[in-house]
């Protein structure tokens, strides 16, 4: 039987998602809505099997193995698993320099 986890979005992750949607909405409100729903659906899938995501390779190179990722292409959803909570830490565009963005965002929080 699988354990139930609650989901908690950090302020940083909420802002990431909002910025993605707002940027895309300028050109296509429908596409922005679709992307929002795609990311949210992917995030909710971590609730049931939070360890299914892989350790973030860009952080693993630095010896940081606490964070995992799932992909809703081209976005990477970075999270960590607590006792009964999955914390969504960031939503990043994988076409950017992920290593630099992650180190800036996650080491500040």
Number of C-alpha atoms within 10 A of each C-alpha: 3 7 9 12 18 15 17 14 15 15 12 16 21 15 14 18 20 14 13 17 19 15 13 15 14 9 10 12 14 11 13 19 14 12 19 15 12 13 19 14 12 14 24 14 12 22 20 14 14 24 15 12 17 14 19 22 16 16 19 13 10 10 9 13 15 13 20 23 25 23 18 18 13 11 20 20 27 24 28 18 19 12 7 12 15 23 23 24 25 25 27 21 18 15 10 11 11 17 15 11 14 19 14 11 13 14 8 7 9
